[in-house]
Amino acid sequence: MSHEILSVLEYMEKEKGISRPDMIEAISSAIASAAQKGISAGQDIRVVINPKTGALKAWSQLQVVDSVGDADVEIHIEKARQIDPNAQIGDSIEKEVDPAYLGRIAAQTARQAIMQRIRQFEKDRIYDDYKDTVGDIVTGTVRRRERGDLIVDLGKAEAILPPRERVPGEDYAPGESIRCLLLKIEQTNRGPDIILSRSNLNFVRRLFELEVTEIADGTVTIEAMAREAGYRTKIAVNSSDPKVDPVGACVGARGARVKTIVRELGGEKIDIIRYFSDPLQLLEEALKPAVPKNIKVNESDRRIHFEVAEDDLSIAIGRRGFNAKLTSRLLGWKLDIAKEEKEAVGFDEKVAKAVQGLNAIDGLDPDVASRLVAIGFASPEVFEGVTADDLVGAGFSSDEAVDVISKVQAFFQQNG
């Protein structure tokens, strides 16, 4: 049995990281407890294991008496003095027990108790190993599905990727490698559960921190982010060094850095924009190529109303309204987007503008100008090749027609 115990100690120490003293304490307590419930029921058993050899020794606690009523818990004074010459009636002494005497039932019970303690040690070790990794990206292998959850092997422990933390459209088969954000560790009755996420906003943040050295060293900072997992992420960046372009640093040469992140996210679009503390400037950046117009700001409700051209409306709102939602989250303001209303130019307004154009002809009577516009003479250029007779035919008197033509000719002479 010592060989088996030694093997267990060595395996747990090397493979599971459980210290030898902790395992010895667990095994000793388990064997003693099992023995007390089994063949040595009623006895107080103490078990000691040699940490180097795995050798097991056991003692039972016995009460020294002059007349034995229960041999399991009492020992006669004469036998007691063979163990300890100074034993007196009423004393408690320990008598060594042959480990084999503990019996097969005790050993089996002990094995179950040992495995239970080992599992508890492993759970405690999992928490200690991963508590400082919360918020970091970890790599694992998909093992199986359990009630919709993906079970991911991280090496030292198994973690859970719940449906709510997965990206819509992504699917992983057993054996596939997967990168996730270690979101949190939940303490349950079964022990700690390591919860992973690929849909969390901080997963994208950590990818940028790993991929962009300027973010890692603090030169470039991520000031604001918004994400609709599987569709689009908007990220606003700033630089503490005027020589460093924050957007260019995140994009990388020929887009190499952002392409790496997009591949990891399964093709999710990423908009990287320059950060402005002024929400209106940030709004203009976030909506490009759409251009916000007629902007009205409600400071108390943190709401911005603006219009965009009809052609830009679908761009500003985005598929299923995602672009508008992301822009709102990025700014921290509620957005009201409307189509730009273009006022139709009425006939009277067109006539007024045309009359104003004819006023460039010196001395032309305004009433005459209005009559000319009404029959199609909307600008001086239209009079090219027109004679007084043409105007008479259009309802003007001879004097009026001659006067108009002479003034038009004078206009053209003055203006070359």
C-alpha positions as CSV (number, residue, x, y, z in Angstrom):
1,M,0.0,0.0,0.0
2,S,2.9,2.3,0.7
3,H,4.0,2.0,-3.0
4,E,0.5,3.0,-4.1
5,I,0.4,6.0,-1.7
6,L,3.8,7.1,-2.9
7,S,2.7,6.9,-6.5
8,V,-0.4,9.0,-5.7
9,L,1.7,11.6,-3.9
10,E,4.2,11.9,-6.8
11,Y,1.5,12.1,-9.4
12,M,-0.5,14.8,-7.6
13,E,2.6,16.8,-7.0
14,K,3.8,16.7,-10.6
15,E,0.6,16.6,-12.6
16,K,-1.8,18.5,-10.5
17,G,0.4,20.8,-8.5
18,I,-0.9,19.7,-5.2
19,S,1.8,19.8,-2.5
20,R,2.8,16.6,-0.8
21,P,2.0,17.8,2.8
22,D,-1.5,18.7,1.7
23,M,-2.0,15.3,0.1
24,I,-0.6,13.4,3.1
25,E,-3.0,15.3,5.4
26,A,-5.9,14.5,3.1
27,I,-5.0,10.8,2.7
28,S,-4.4,10.4,6.4
29,S,-7.7,12.0,7.4
30,A,-9.5,10.0,4.8
31,I,-8.1,6.6,5.9
32,A,-8.7,7.4,9.6
33,S,-12.3,8.5,8.9
34,A,-12.9,5.4,6.7
35,A,-11.5,3.0,9.4
36,Q,-13.6,4.6,12.1
37,K,-16.7,4.0,10.0
38,G,-15.7,0.5,8.9
39,I,-14.1,-2.4,10.7
40,S,-12.7,-0.2,13.5
41,A,-16.0,1.5,14.2
42,G,-16.0,3.3,17.5
43,Q,-12.2,3.5,17.7
44,D,-10.3,6.8,17.6
45,I,-7.7,6.1,14.8
46,R,-4.6,8.2,14.0
47,V,-2.8,7.7,10.7
48,V,0.6,8.9,9.8
49,I,2.2,8.6,6.3
50,N,6.0,8.9,5.7
51,P,6.3,11.6,3.0
52,K,9.5,10.0,1.5
53,T,8.5,6.4,1.4
54,G,4.8,6.5,1.5
55,A,4.8,4.0,4.4
56,L,1.6,4.1,6.4
57,K,1.3,3.6,10.2
58,A,-1.9,3.7,12.2
59,W,-2.7,3.8,15.9
60,S,-5.9,3.4,17.8
61,Q,-6.6,5.4,21.0
62,L,-7.5,3.1,23.9
63,Q,-8.6,3.8,27.5
64,V,-6.5,2.1,30.2
65,V,-8.8,0.1,32.5
66,D,-8.5,-2.8,35.1
67,S,-11.5,-4.6,33.5
68,V,-12.1,-4.5,29.8
69,G,-15.7,-4.1,28.7
70,D,-15.1,-3.1,25.1
71,A,-11.9,-4.2,23.5
72,D,-12.3,-1.7,20.6
73,V,-11.9,1.3,22.9
74,E,-10.4,-0.2,26.1
75,I,-7.1,-1.9,27.1
76,H,-6.2,-3.8,30.3
77,I,-3.6,-2.1,32.5
78,E,-1.2,-5.0,32.1
79,K,-1.2,-4.9,28.3
80,A,-1.1,-1.1,28.4
81,R,2.2,-1.3,30.5
82,Q,3.7,-3.5,27.8
83,I,3.3,-0.6,25.5
84,D,4.0,2.1,28.0
85,P,5.5,1.1,31.4
86,N,4.3,4.3,33.0
87,A,0.6,3.7,32.0
88,Q,-2.0,4.2,34.7
89,I,-5.7,3.4,34.9
90,G,-7.7,6.2,33.3
91,D,-4.9,7.1,30.9
92,S,-5.2,7.1,27.1
93,I,-2.6,5.3,25.1
94,E,-2.0,4.6,21.5
95,K,-1.7,1.1,20.2
96,E,-0.2,0.6,16.8
97,V,-2.6,-1.0,14.3
98,D,-1.6,-3.2,11.4
99,P,-2.7,-1.2,8.3
100,A,-3.9,-4.5,6.8
101,Y,-6.3,-4.7,9.7
102,L,-8.1,-1.6,8.6
103,G,-9.7,-3.9,6.0
104,R,-10.7,-3.8,2.4
105,I,-13.9,-1.8,3.1
106,A,-11.9,0.9,4.9
107,A,-9.5,1.0,2.0
108,Q,-12.2,1.4,-0.5
109,T,-14.0,4.1,1.5
110,A,-10.6,5.8,2.0
111,R,-10.1,5.8,-1.8
112,Q,-13.4,7.5,-2.4
113,A,-12.6,10.1,0.3
114,I,-9.2,10.6,-1.1
115,M,-10.6,11.3,-4.6
116,Q,-13.1,13.7,-3.1
117,R,-10.4,15.6,-1.3
118,I,-8.2,15.6,-4.5
119,R,-11.1,17.1,-6.4
120,Q,-11.4,19.8,-3.8
121,F,-7.7,20.5,-3.9
122,E,-7.9,20.8,-7.7
123,K,-10.8,23.2,-7.5
124,D,-8.9,25.4,-5.0
125,R,-5.8,25.2,-7.2
126,I,-7.8,26.2,-10.2
127,Y,-9.0,29.4,-8.5
128,D,-5.4,30.2,-7.3
129,D,-4.0,29.5,-10.8
130,Y,-6.5,31.6,-12.7
131,K,-7.7,34.4,-10.4
132,D,-4.9,36.6,-11.7
133,T,-5.7,35.8,-15.3
134,V,-9.3,37.3,-15.2
135,G,-9.5,39.9,-18.0
136,D,-6.7,38.3,-20.1
137,I,-6.9,36.3,-23.3
138,V,-6.4,32.6,-23.0
139,T,-6.0,29.8,-25.6
140,G,-7.6,26.4,-25.2
141,T,-9.0,23.4,-27.1
142,V,-12.7,22.7,-27.5
143,R,-13.5,19.4,-25.8
144,R,-17.3,18.9,-25.9
145,R,-20.7,20.4,-25.5
146,E,-22.7,20.3,-22.3
147,R,-26.3,21.6,-22.3
148,G,-25.4,24.2,-24.9
149,D,-22.1,25.3,-23.2
150,L,-18.7,24.7,-24.9
151,I,-16.2,23.1,-22.6
152,V,-12.7,24.4,-23.3
153,D,-9.5,22.7,-22.1
154,L,-7.1,25.4,-20.9
155,G,-4.4,22.8,-19.9
156,K,-4.6,23.0,-16.1
157,A,-8.4,23.2,-16.0
158,E,-11.6,23.1,-18.1
159,A,-13.5,26.3,-18.7
160,I,-17.0,27.1,-19.9
161,L,-18.0,29.2,-23.0
162,P,-21.7,29.8,-22.5
163,P,-24.1,30.6,-25.4
164,R,-24.5,34.2,-24.2
165,E,-20.8,34.8,-24.5
166,R,-20.4,33.4,-28.0
167,V,-20.5,35.4,-31.2
168,P,-23.6,34.8,-33.4
169,G,-22.7,32.6,-36.3
170,E,-19.5,31.2,-34.8
171,D,-19.3,27.5,-34.2
172,Y,-16.5,25.3,-32.9
173,A,-16.0,21.5,-33.2
174,P,-14.2,19.3,-30.6
175,G,-10.5,19.5,-31.1
176,E,-10.4,23.1,-32.5
177,S,-8.2,25.7,-30.9
178,I,-10.0,28.8,-29.6
179,R,-9.0,32.1,-28.1
180,C,-11.2,33.7,-25.5
181,L,-11.3,36.4,-22.8
182,L,-11.2,34.9,-19.3
183,L,-14.3,36.8,-18.2
184,K,-14.7,35.7,-14.6
185,I,-14.5,32.9,-12.1
186,E,-17.8,31.9,-10.5
187,Q,-17.8,30.0,-7.2
188,T,-20.5,27.3,-7.2
189,N,-21.3,24.3,-5.0
190,R,-19.3,22.2,-7.4
191,G,-16.3,24.5,-7.1
192,P,-15.0,27.4,-9.2
193,D,-16.3,27.7,-12.8
194,I,-14.1,29.5,-15.2
195,I,-16.3,31.6,-17.6
196,L,-14.9,32.5,-21.0
197,S,-16.2,35.1,-23.5
198,R,-15.7,36.0,-27.2
199,S,-18.6,38.5,-27.4
200,N,-17.4,40.8,-24.6
201,L,-16.2,44.3,-25.5
202,N,-13.0,43.7,-23.6
203,F,-12.1,40.8,-25.8
204,V,-11.5,43.2,-28.7
205,R,-9.7,45.7,-26.3
206,R,-7.3,43.0,-25.2
207,L,-6.7,41.9,-28.8
208,F,-5.6,45.5,-29.7
209,E,-3.4,45.7,-26.6
210,L,-1.6,42.5,-27.7
211,E,-1.4,43.5,-31.4
212,V,-0.6,47.2,-31.2
213,T,2.7,47.9,-29.3
214,E,1.8,51.6,-29.0
215,I,-1.3,50.7,-27.0
216,A,0.7,48.2,-24.9
217,D,3.3,50.9,-24.0
218,G,0.6,53.6,-23.3
219,T,1.5,55.9,-26.2
220,V,-1.9,55.3,-27.8
221,T,-5.0,55.0,-25.6
222,I,-8.4,53.5,-26.3
223,E,-10.7,56.3,-25.1
224,A,-14.1,54.8,-26.1
225,M,-15.4,51.5,-27.6
226,A,-18.7,50.1,-28.7
227,R,-19.4,46.6,-30.1
228,E,-22.1,44.6,-31.6
229,A,-20.5,41.2,-31.6
230,G,-20.3,39.6,-35.0
231,Y,-21.3,42.8,-36.8
232,R,-19.1,45.8,-36.0
233,T,-16.8,47.4,-33.4
234,K,-16.2,51.1,-33.2
235,I,-13.1,52.2,-31.4
236,A,-11.9,55.8,-30.7
237,V,-8.2,56.2,-30.1
238,N,-6.0,59.0,-28.9
239,S,-2.2,59.6,-28.8
240,S,-0.1,61.2,-26.1
241,D,2.7,61.8,-28.6
242,P,1.8,64.3,-31.4
243,K,4.2,62.4,-33.7
244,V,2.2,59.2,-33.4
245,D,-1.0,58.8,-35.5
246,P,-3.2,56.8,-33.2
247,V,-5.4,55.5,-36.1
248,G,-2.4,54.6,-38.2
249,A,-0.8,52.8,-35.3
250,C,-3.9,50.6,-34.8
251,V,-4.4,49.9,-38.5
252,G,-0.7,49.0,-39.1
253,A,1.3,48.9,-42.3
254,R,-1.0,48.0,-45.1
255,G,-3.7,47.2,-42.5
256,A,-1.7,44.3,-41.1
257,R,-2.5,44.8,-37.5
258,V,-6.2,45.4,-37.8
259,K,-6.5,42.5,-40.4
260,T,-5.1,40.1,-37.8
261,I,-7.7,41.2,-35.3
262,V,-10.5,41.0,-37.9
263,R,-9.4,37.4,-38.7
264,E,-9.6,36.5,-35.1
265,L,-13.1,38.0,-34.9
266,G,-14.3,36.0,-37.9
267,G,-14.5,39.0,-40.2
268,E,-16.2,41.4,-37.8
269,K,-15.9,45.0,-39.2
270,I,-13.8,47.4,-37.1
271,D,-14.0,51.2,-37.4
272,I,-11.0,53.0,-35.9
273,I,-11.5,56.7,-35.5
274,R,-9.6,59.6,-33.9
275,Y,-11.0,60.5,-30.5
276,F,-12.3,64.0,-29.7
277,S,-13.5,65.2,-26.4
278,D,-16.1,67.3,-28.2
279,P,-19.1,65.0,-28.8
280,L,-20.0,66.8,-32.0
281,Q,-16.5,66.4,-33.5
282,L,-16.6,62.7,-32.4
283,L,-20.0,62.4,-34.0
284,E,-18.7,63.6,-37.3
285,E,-15.8,61.2,-37.2
286,A,-18.0,58.2,-36.2
287,L,-20.5,58.8,-38.9
288,K,-18.2,59.1,-41.9
289,P,-18.8,59.0,-44.8
290,A,-22.3,60.3,-43.8
291,V,-22.3,64.0,-42.8
292,P,-24.5,65.2,-40.0
293,K,-26.3,68.5,-40.7
294,N,-28.7,70.8,-38.8
295,I,-27.4,69.5,-35.5
296,K,-29.3,70.4,-32.3
297,V,-27.9,69.5,-28.9
298,N,-30.0,68.9,-25.7
299,E,-27.4,69.0,-22.9
300,S,-29.8,68.1,-20.1
301,D,-31.0,64.9,-21.7
302,R,-27.6,64.2,-23.4
303,R,-29.4,63.9,-26.7
304,I,-28.3,65.0,-30.2
305,H,-30.7,65.6,-33.1
306,F,-29.3,65.9,-36.6
307,E,-30.2,65.3,-40.2
308,V,-28.3,63.5,-43.0
309,A,-28.8,63.6,-46.7
310,E,-31.2,61.0,-48.1
311,D,-28.4,59.0,-49.7
312,D,-26.5,58.9,-46.4
313,L,-29.5,57.9,-44.2
314,S,-28.9,54.1,-44.7
315,I,-25.2,54.5,-44.0
316,A,-25.8,56.5,-40.8
317,I,-28.4,54.1,-39.4
318,G,-26.8,50.8,-40.6
319,R,-28.2,47.3,-40.9
320,R,-30.8,46.8,-38.3
321,G,-29.9,50.1,-36.8
322,F,-26.5,48.8,-35.5
323,N,-24.4,51.7,-36.8
324,A,-26.6,54.3,-35.0
325,K,-26.6,52.2,-31.8
326,L,-22.8,51.8,-31.8
327,T,-22.3,55.5,-32.5
328,S,-24.7,56.4,-29.6
329,R,-22.8,54.0,-27.2
330,L,-19.4,55.4,-28.4
331,L,-20.5,59.0,-27.6
332,G,-22.5,58.2,-24.6
333,W,-25.3,60.4,-26.0
334,K,-28.7,59.4,-27.4
335,L,-29.0,60.2,-31.1
336,D,-32.1,61.2,-33.2
337,I,-31.4,60.8,-36.9
338,A,-33.7,62.3,-39.5
339,K,-33.6,62.7,-43.3
340,E,-32.6,66.2,-44.5
341,E,-35.7,68.0,-45.8
342,K,-35.1,70.0,-49.0
343,E,-37.7,72.7,-49.6
344,A,-39.3,72.6,-53.0
345,V,-38.7,75.8,-54.9
346,G,-42.1,77.2,-55.9
347,F,-43.0,78.9,-59.2
348,D,-43.3,82.3,-57.6
349,E,-39.8,82.0,-56.1
350,K,-38.4,80.9,-59.5
351,V,-40.1,84.0,-61.1
352,A,-38.7,86.3,-58.5
353,K,-35.1,84.9,-59.0
354,A,-35.5,85.3,-62.8
355,V,-36.7,88.9,-62.4
356,Q,-33.8,89.6,-60.1
357,G,-31.5,88.3,-62.9
358,L,-33.1,90.7,-65.5
359,N,-32.6,93.6,-63.1
360,A,-29.0,93.5,-64.2
361,I,-30.2,95.3,-67.3
362,D,-30.0,99.0,-66.5
363,G,-33.3,100.9,-66.6
364,L,-35.6,97.9,-67.2
365,D,-38.9,98.5,-65.5
366,P,-39.7,95.8,-62.9
367,D,-43.2,95.2,-64.3
368,V,-41.8,94.8,-67.8
369,A,-39.2,92.4,-66.4
370,S,-41.9,90.3,-64.8
371,R,-43.9,90.1,-68.1
372,L,-40.7,89.1,-69.9
373,V,-40.0,86.3,-67.4
374,A,-43.6,85.1,-67.8
375,I,-43.1,84.5,-71.5
376,G,-39.7,82.7,-71.0
377,F,-37.1,85.5,-71.0
378,A,-35.6,84.5,-67.7
379,S,-32.1,86.0,-68.3
380,P,-30.3,88.5,-70.5
381,E,-28.7,85.7,-72.5
382,V,-32.1,84.5,-73.8
383,F,-32.5,87.8,-75.8
384,E,-29.8,86.7,-78.2
385,G,-31.2,87.0,-81.7
386,V,-34.5,88.4,-80.5
387,T,-36.0,91.5,-82.3
388,A,-38.6,94.1,-81.3
389,D,-41.1,92.4,-83.6
390,D,-40.7,89.2,-81.6
391,L,-41.7,91.0,-78.5
392,V,-44.6,92.7,-80.2
393,G,-45.8,89.3,-81.2
394,A,-45.6,88.3,-77.6
395,G,-47.9,91.0,-76.4
396,F,-45.7,94.1,-76.0
397,S,-46.4,97.4,-77.6
398,S,-44.0,98.7,-80.3
399,D,-42.5,101.3,-78.0
400,E,-42.1,98.8,-75.1
401,A,-40.5,96.3,-77.5
402,V,-38.0,98.8,-78.9
403,D,-37.2,100.1,-75.4
404,V,-36.4,96.6,-74.1
405,I,-34.3,95.6,-77.1
406,S,-32.3,98.9,-76.9
407,K,-31.6,98.4,-73.2
408,V,-30.6,94.7,-73.8
409,Q,-28.2,95.8,-76.5
410,A,-26.7,98.4,-74.2
411,F,-26.3,95.7,-71.5
412,F,-24.4,93.4,-73.9
413,Q,-22.2,96.3,-75.1
414,Q,-21.3,97.2,-71.5
415,N,-20.6,93.6,-70.6
416,G,-18.7,92.6,-73.7
